Amino acid sequence: MPSSEEVHKRRSAAVARGVSSVISSYVSDAGGGTLTDVDGREWIDFASGIAVTNVGNSAPRVVEAVRAQVERFTHTCFMVAPYESYVAVCEQLIELTPGSFEKRAALFNSGAEAVENAVKIARHATGRPAVIVFDHAYHGRTNLTMALTAKSMPYKHRFGPFAPEIYRVPMSYPLRDGGLSGPEAALRAIDTIEEQVGGANVAVVVIEPIQGEGGFVVPAPGFLPAIAAWAKGAGAVFVADEIQTGFCRTGSWFASEHESVEPDLVTTAKGMGGGLPIAGVVGRAELMDAVHAGGLGGTYGGNPIACAAALAAIETMRELDLNAAARGIEARMLPALERIAPEGAEVRGRGAMLAVELVKPGTIEPDSVRTVRIAKACHDAGLLVLTCGTYGNVLRFLPPLVIGERELDRGLEILAGALLHA
């Protein structure tokens, strides 16, 4: 097997520069909360492939389901010759997502595709044009979802012009809101919508119940229910982007459940497929069925191998009670993060979706330089962590939900050393 250095030289000549990586080593094996590179070096995994490997990198049920499906057939296209597993995944989405109303679902390839299709469905069903999104949001890298995403660099810089009729309003961001409560922050956002867009023009409100790339921002209690209630009153579709928060990541199947919010539509991906690319839109039947036949789909959407993986991943989540596992990770990590976090830093998150926002002492001014330095120190010491946030000053932690206590504690030890010395 070639060394990481050898592969990296080949990469420089073969892979476009715009595709970047957090570390320059190349993985040979992964599982149990660790990654091993081709040189035999091991990292504790606090990234999970950006919240994808909730059930681990090679969960036994997923491996067996994928192997069995590959031996039967790899592709027919559900729009040409359908198969039962697509229907079974949709049934699972209907069962697991919040809301007791009648639902329908459709499958796609990625989170960005799911969000884009949710917007399509909402516009078609309402006959309205306007899309409401929030400060610090991240929804993908397609043209439409880049327009929905807040941060310019690296996601939007020089890629425009973007899709029209996208309107951004203030998010509830407790650290930076000057003490606004959730309902007060919601009123601020709603006033902006009414003044600048007009409720009668809004097709859809798209929001992450806990923001991902924007900084793991947890809105103040009451914010999400107030926004959802306004959308209902205005006749707009309320979409919860649960791509990063879904499938046990926050200690519930979906983060909307923490405040008993029942979205009209939910978008899913990441942890849904056990490592294989699959996404979904699920929600109210009258909205999903409003679209004409042939209006939704795609060649690979709900690929049979990905469907097999998703069904096995969901079965694993149930069998191992990964919601409880996520809550256990929170109970173990959150107090430790609060002990080791620098003065003034904010520790936040739910379940196994936790973060530390670093600021300069005595202020709330972002400290992105130190954040990058700490992340690099973690990588050098064998802990894979990610940064995020509009200001680049948030360390985020997304361990696999099956990580062992030994690996979790060792990761926290490495992080403590990096925070102390970086």
KEVOTI-968574 format. One record per residue (C-alpha): residue in three letters; x, y, z. Coordinates in steps of 0.25 Angstrom, whole numbers. Layout:
BEGIN
{r 'ALA' {X Y Z}}
...
***
This chain:
BEGIN
{r 'MET' {0 0 0}}
{r 'PRO' {6 14 -4}}
{r 'SER' {9 23 7}}
{r 'SER' {1 36 10}}
{r 'GLU' {13 44 5}}
{r 'GLU' {13 36 -8}}
{r 'VAL' {-2 38 -10}}
{r 'HIS' {-2 52 -6}}
{r 'LYS' {8 55 -18}}
{r 'ARG' {-1 47 -27}}
{r 'ARG' {-13 55 -22}}
{r 'SER' {-6 68 -26}}
{r 'ALA' {-5 64 -40}}
{r 'ALA' {-19 58 -41}}
{r 'VAL' {-29 64 -31}}
{r 'ALA' {-35 79 -33}}
{r 'ARG' {-29 89 -24}}
{r 'GLY' {-43 93 -20}}
{r 'VAL' {-45 80 -13}}
{r 'SER' {-38 81 1}}
{r 'SER' {-36 72 13}}
{r 'VAL' {-34 74 28}}
{r 'ILE' {-22 65 29}}
{r 'SER' {-12 61 18}}
{r 'SER' {-12 46 22}}
{r 'TYR' {-20 35 15}}
{r 'VAL' {-29 26 22}}
{r 'SER' {-28 11 21}}
{r 'ASP' {-37 6 32}}
{r 'ALA' {-48 12 41}}
{r 'GLY' {-57 8 52}}
{r 'GLY' {-60 8 67}}
{r 'GLY' {-57 23 68}}
{r 'THR' {-43 22 61}}
{r 'LEU' {-37 24 47}}
{r 'THR' {-24 18 43}}
{r 'ASP' {-16 23 31}}
{r 'VAL' {-8 15 21}}
{r 'ASP' {5 18 29}}
{r 'GLY' {-2 11 42}}
{r 'ARG' {-4 24 49}}
{r 'GLU' {-17 25 57}}
{r 'TRP' {-27 37 60}}
{r 'ILE' {-38 37 70}}
{r 'ASP' {-50 41 61}}
{r 'PHE' {-58 54 66}}
{r 'ALA' {-63 57 52}}
{r 'SER' {-71 44 47}}
{r 'GLY' {-69 49 33}}
{r 'ILE' {-77 61 37}}
{r 'ALA' {-88 54 44}}
{r 'VAL' {-89 43 35}}
{r 'THR' {-84 30 42}}
{r 'ASN' {-94 31 54}}
{r 'VAL' {-94 16 54}}
{r 'GLY' {-79 15 51}}
{r 'ASN' {-71 13 39}}
{r 'SER' {-73 -1 36}}
{r 'ALA' {-86 -5 44}}
{r 'PRO' {-88 -20 43}}
{r 'ARG' {-102 -19 39}}
{r 'VAL' {-99 -9 28}}
{r 'VAL' {-87 -17 23}}
{r 'GLU' {-96 -29 21}}
{r 'ALA' {-108 -22 15}}
{r 'VAL' {-99 -15 5}}
{r 'ARG' {-92 -28 1}}
{r 'ALA' {-105 -35 -1}}
{r 'GLN' {-111 -24 -9}}
{r 'VAL' {-99 -23 -18}}
{r 'GLU' {-100 -38 -21}}
{r 'ARG' {-115 -36 -25}}
{r 'PHE' {-114 -23 -34}}
{r 'THR' {-107 -10 -33}}
{r 'HIS' {-117 -1 -40}}
{r 'THR' {-129 -1 -48}}
{r 'CYS' {-134 14 -46}}
{r 'PHE' {-146 14 -37}}
{r 'MET' {-153 23 -48}}
{r 'VAL' {-151 12 -58}}
{r 'ALA' {-152 -1 -50}}
{r 'PRO' {-155 1 -36}}
{r 'TYR' {-151 -8 -24}}
{r 'GLU' {-157 -10 -10}}
{r 'SER' {-145 -5 -2}}
{r 'TYR' {-148 10 -7}}
{r 'VAL' {-162 8 -2}}
{r 'ALA' {-157 2 12}}
{r 'VAL' {-148 14 14}}
{r 'CYS' {-159 24 11}}
{r 'GLU' {-168 16 21}}
{r 'GLN' {-157 18 32}}
{r 'LEU' {-156 33 29}}
{r 'ILE' {-171 34 31}}
{r 'GLU' {-170 26 44}}
{r 'LEU' {-158 33 50}}
{r 'THR' {-160 48 46}}
{r 'PRO' {-168 57 56}}
{r 'GLY' {-183 59 53}}
{r 'SER' {-195 50 54}}
{r 'PHE' {-201 55 41}}
{r 'GLU' {-201 47 28}}
{r 'LYS' {-188 47 21}}
{r 'ARG' {-181 44 8}}
{r 'ALA' {-166 43 5}}
{r 'ALA' {-156 44 -7}}
{r 'LEU' {-142 40 -8}}
{r 'PHE' {-130 47 -13}}
{r 'ASN' {-114 46 -13}}
{r 'SER' {-109 57 -4}}
{r 'GLY' {-114 68 6}}
{r 'ALA' {-113 79 -4}}
{r 'GLU' {-122 71 -13}}
{r 'ALA' {-132 69 -2}}
{r 'VAL' {-132 84 2}}
{r 'GLU' {-134 88 -13}}
{r 'ASN' {-145 78 -15}}
{r 'ALA' {-152 83 -2}}
{r 'VAL' {-152 97 -8}}
{r 'LYS' {-158 92 -21}}
{r 'ILE' {-169 84 -14}}
{r 'ALA' {-172 97 -5}}
{r 'ARG' {-172 106 -17}}
{r 'HIS' {-181 97 -25}}
{r 'ALA' {-191 94 -14}}
{r 'THR' {-192 109 -10}}
{r 'GLY' {-191 116 -23}}
{r 'ARG' {-182 126 -16}}
{r 'PRO' {-167 130 -19}}
{r 'ALA' {-160 135 -7}}
{r 'VAL' {-151 126 2}}
{r 'ILE' {-147 130 16}}
{r 'VAL' {-134 126 22}}
{r 'PHE' {-126 130 34}}
{r 'ASP' {-112 137 37}}
{r 'HIS' {-101 127 39}}
{r 'ALA' {-109 116 31}}
{r 'TYR' {-103 105 23}}
{r 'HIS' {-111 97 13}}
{r 'GLY' {-102 92 2}}
{r 'ARG' {-93 95 -10}}
{r 'THR' {-103 95 -22}}
{r 'ASN' {-107 108 -28}}
{r 'LEU' {-120 109 -21}}
{r 'THR' {-114 104 -8}}
{r 'MET' {-102 113 -9}}
{r 'ALA' {-112 124 -9}}
{r 'LEU' {-118 119 4}}
{r 'THR' {-105 117 10}}
{r 'ALA' {-100 130 18}}
{r 'LYS' {-85 129 18}}
{r 'SER' {-77 134 6}}
{r 'MET' {-64 127 7}}
{r 'PRO' {-61 116 3}}
{r 'TYR' {-76 113 -1}}
{r 'LYS' {-80 124 -10}}
{r 'HIS' {-68 133 -13}}
{r 'ARG' {-69 136 -28}}
{r 'PHE' {-79 125 -31}}
{r 'GLY' {-91 134 -34}}
{r 'PRO' {-100 139 -39}}
{r 'PHE' {-109 131 -30}}
{r 'ALA' {-124 128 -30}}
{r 'PRO' {-134 139 -27}}
{r 'GLU' {-145 141 -17}}
{r 'ILE' {-136 137 -5}}
{r 'TYR' {-137 145 7}}
{r 'ARG' {-129 145 20}}
{r 'VAL' {-133 148 33}}
{r 'PRO' {-127 148 47}}
{r 'MET' {-125 135 55}}
{r 'SER' {-126 133 70}}
{r 'TYR' {-111 133 74}}
{r 'PRO' {-111 134 89}}
{r 'LEU' {-96 137 91}}
{r 'ARG' {-98 149 81}}
{r 'ASP' {-112 153 83}}
{r 'GLY' {-111 163 95}}
{r 'GLY' {-120 155 104}}
{r 'LEU' {-132 153 94}}
{r 'SER' {-141 141 98}}
{r 'GLY' {-145 131 88}}
{r 'PRO' {-159 138 85}}
{r 'GLU' {-152 152 85}}
{r 'ALA' {-142 147 74}}
{r 'ALA' {-153 140 67}}
{r 'LEU' {-161 154 67}}
{r 'ARG' {-149 161 61}}
{r 'ALA' {-148 151 50}}
{r 'ILE' {-163 151 47}}
{r 'ASP' {-163 166 47}}
{r 'THR' {-152 166 36}}
{r 'ILE' {-160 156 28}}
{r 'GLU' {-173 164 28}}
{r 'GLU' {-166 177 25}}
{r 'GLN' {-156 173 14}}
{r 'VAL' {-164 161 8}}
{r 'GLY' {-178 160 12}}
{r 'GLY' {-184 148 18}}
{r 'ALA' {-193 146 6}}
{r 'ASN' {-181 144 -3}}
{r 'VAL' {-174 134 5}}
{r 'ALA' {-174 120 0}}
{r 'VAL' {-165 113 10}}
{r 'VAL' {-156 116 23}}
{r 'VAL' {-144 107 23}}
{r 'ILE' {-136 105 36}}
{r 'GLU' {-127 96 43}}
{r 'PRO' {-132 93 57}}
{r 'ILE' {-117 94 62}}
{r 'GLN' {-108 100 51}}
{r 'GLY' {-97 92 46}}
{r 'GLU' {-86 99 38}}
{r 'GLY' {-91 113 44}}
{r 'GLY' {-85 109 57}}
{r 'PHE' {-94 98 64}}
{r 'VAL' {-103 110 68}}
{r 'VAL' {-114 105 77}}
{r 'PRO' {-126 115 77}}
{r 'ALA' {-131 120 90}}
{r 'PRO' {-144 112 95}}
{r 'GLY' {-156 117 88}}
{r 'PHE' {-150 122 75}}
{r 'LEU' {-153 110 67}}
{r 'PRO' {-168 108 71}}
{r 'ALA' {-170 123 69}}
{r 'ILE' {-165 122 55}}
{r 'ALA' {-172 110 52}}
{r 'ALA' {-185 116 57}}
{r 'TRP' {-183 129 48}}
{r 'ALA' {-181 120 36}}
{r 'LYS' {-194 112 38}}
{r 'GLY' {-202 125 40}}
{r 'ALA' {-196 131 28}}
{r 'GLY' {-199 119 19}}
{r 'ALA' {-184 116 17}}
{r 'VAL' {-177 103 18}}
{r 'PHE' {-168 101 30}}
{r 'VAL' {-156 92 26}}
{r 'ALA' {-146 86 36}}
{r 'ASP' {-133 84 30}}
{r 'GLU' {-129 72 39}}
{r 'ILE' {-118 67 30}}
{r 'GLN' {-107 68 41}}
{r 'THR' {-116 67 53}}
{r 'GLY' {-124 55 49}}
{r 'PHE' {-123 40 52}}
{r 'CYS' {-120 41 67}}
{r 'ARG' {-109 51 66}}
{r 'THR' {-115 60 77}}
{r 'GLY' {-121 49 86}}
{r 'SER' {-134 49 78}}
{r 'TRP' {-137 44 65}}
{r 'PHE' {-139 58 60}}
{r 'ALA' {-135 71 67}}
{r 'SER' {-148 77 64}}
{r 'GLU' {-154 68 75}}
{r 'HIS' {-146 75 86}}
{r 'GLU' {-157 86 85}}
{r 'SER' {-168 78 80}}
{r 'VAL' {-168 85 67}}
{r 'GLU' {-175 77 55}}
{r 'PRO' {-169 82 42}}
{r 'ASP' {-177 82 30}}
{r 'LEU' {-165 76 22}}
{r 'VAL' {-152 70 28}}
{r 'THR' {-139 68 20}}
{r 'THR' {-130 57 23}}
{r 'ALA' {-117 51 19}}
{r 'LYS' {-103 49 25}}
{r 'GLY' {-105 39 37}}
{r 'MET' {-117 33 30}}
{r 'GLY' {-109 24 20}}
{r 'GLY' {-98 18 30}}
{r 'GLY' {-88 24 21}}
{r 'LEU' {-94 22 7}}
{r 'PRO' {-100 34 -1}}
{r 'ILE' {-115 35 1}}
{r 'ALA' {-125 47 5}}
{r 'GLY' {-139 49 7}}
{r 'VAL' {-151 59 8}}
{r 'VAL' {-162 55 16}}
{r 'GLY' {-175 62 21}}
{r 'ARG' {-189 65 19}}
{r 'ALA' {-196 57 9}}
{r 'GLU' {-203 69 3}}
{r 'LEU' {-190 76 0}}
{r 'MET' {-182 64 -5}}
{r 'ASP' {-194 60 -14}}
{r 'ALA' {-196 74 -20}}
{r 'VAL' {-185 72 -30}}
{r 'HIS' {-188 66 -43}}
{r 'ALA' {-184 52 -47}}
{r 'GLY' {-169 52 -52}}
{r 'GLY' {-167 65 -45}}
{r 'LEU' {-158 59 -34}}
{r 'GLY' {-147 49 -36}}
{r 'GLY' {-133 46 -42}}
{r 'THR' {-125 35 -48}}
{r 'TYR' {-118 31 -35}}
{r 'GLY' {-128 35 -24}}
{r 'GLY' {-131 24 -14}}
{r 'ASN' {-121 15 -21}}
{r 'PRO' {-123 1 -16}}
{r 'ILE' {-110 -1 -9}}
{r 'ALA' {-112 12 -2}}
{r 'CYS' {-126 8 2}}
{r 'ALA' {-121 -5 7}}
{r 'ALA' {-110 2 16}}
{r 'ALA' {-120 12 21}}
{r 'LEU' {-130 1 26}}
{r 'ALA' {-118 -6 32}}
{r 'ALA' {-113 7 39}}
{r 'ILE' {-127 10 44}}
{r 'GLU' {-128 -4 50}}
{r 'THR' {-115 -2 56}}
{r 'MET' {-119 11 63}}
{r 'ARG' {-131 4 69}}
{r 'GLU' {-124 -8 73}}
{r 'LEU' {-113 -1 80}}
{r 'ASP' {-122 11 85}}
{r 'LEU' {-113 21 79}}
{r 'ASN' {-122 32 84}}
{r 'ALA' {-118 28 98}}
{r 'ALA' {-103 27 93}}
{r 'ALA' {-103 41 88}}
{r 'ARG' {-109 46 102}}
{r 'GLY' {-98 38 109}}
{r 'ILE' {-88 44 100}}
{r 'GLU' {-93 58 104}}
{r 'ALA' {-93 54 119}}
{r 'ARG' {-79 50 118}}
{r 'MET' {-73 61 109}}
{r 'LEU' {-81 74 113}}
{r 'PRO' {-76 75 127}}
{r 'ALA' {-62 72 122}}
{r 'LEU' {-63 82 111}}
{r 'GLU' {-68 92 122}}
{r 'ARG' {-56 89 130}}
{r 'ILE' {-45 91 120}}
{r 'ALA' {-51 102 111}}
{r 'PRO' {-43 115 112}}
{r 'GLU' {-49 127 119}}
{r 'GLY' {-60 133 112}}
{r 'ALA' {-62 122 102}}
{r 'GLU' {-76 117 101}}
{r 'VAL' {-79 102 101}}
{r 'ARG' {-92 97 95}}
{r 'GLY' {-99 87 87}}
{r 'ARG' {-108 74 89}}
{r 'GLY' {-105 60 89}}
{r 'ALA' {-93 56 81}}
{r 'MET' {-93 70 74}}
{r 'LEU' {-85 79 83}}
{r 'ALA' {-76 91 81}}
{r 'VAL' {-67 101 87}}
{r 'GLU' {-67 115 82}}
{r 'LEU' {-54 123 85}}
{r 'VAL' {-54 138 87}}
{r 'LYS' {-43 147 91}}
{r 'PRO' {-42 149 106}}
{r 'GLY' {-53 159 112}}
{r 'THR' {-60 160 99}}
{r 'ILE' {-69 153 89}}
{r 'GLU' {-59 156 78}}
{r 'PRO' {-57 143 70}}
{r 'ASP' {-43 137 72}}
{r 'SER' {-41 129 59}}
{r 'VAL' {-26 129 59}}
{r 'ARG' {-26 121 72}}
{r 'THR' {-37 112 67}}
{r 'VAL' {-29 108 55}}
{r 'ARG' {-16 106 64}}
{r 'ILE' {-24 97 74}}
{r 'ALA' {-30 89 63}}
{r 'LYS' {-16 86 57}}
{r 'ALA' {-10 83 71}}
{r 'CYS' {-21 72 72}}
{r 'HIS' {-18 67 58}}
{r 'ASP' {-4 66 61}}
{r 'ALA' {-7 58 74}}
{r 'GLY' {-16 48 68}}
{r 'LEU' {-30 54 70}}
{r 'LEU' {-38 58 57}}
{r 'VAL' {-47 70 60}}
{r 'LEU' {-54 80 51}}
{r 'THR' {-55 95 52}}
{r 'CYS' {-68 103 47}}
{r 'GLY' {-75 116 49}}
{r 'THR' {-78 129 41}}
{r 'TYR' {-65 134 48}}
{r 'GLY' {-57 122 48}}
{r 'ASN' {-56 121 63}}
{r 'VAL' {-63 109 67}}
{r 'LEU' {-58 95 70}}
{r 'ARG' {-68 85 67}}
{r 'PHE' {-69 70 72}}
{r 'LEU' {-77 59 65}}
{r 'PRO' {-72 46 70}}
{r 'PRO' {-78 33 65}}
{r 'LEU' {-90 29 74}}
{r 'VAL' {-83 16 75}}
{r 'ILE' {-70 21 81}}
{r 'GLY' {-64 14 93}}
{r 'GLU' {-62 22 106}}
{r 'ARG' {-47 19 105}}
{r 'GLU' {-46 26 92}}
{r 'LEU' {-56 37 96}}
{r 'ASP' {-48 40 109}}
{r 'ARG' {-34 39 101}}
{r 'GLY' {-40 49 91}}
{r 'LEU' {-44 59 102}}
{r 'GLU' {-30 58 108}}
{r 'ILE' {-23 62 95}}
{r 'LEU' {-33 73 93}}
{r 'ALA' {-30 78 108}}
{r 'GLY' {-15 78 104}}
{r 'ALA' {-17 86 91}}
{r 'LEU' {-26 96 98}}
{r 'LEU' {-15 98 109}}
{r 'HIS' {-3 99 100}}
{r 'ALA' {-8 104 86}}
***
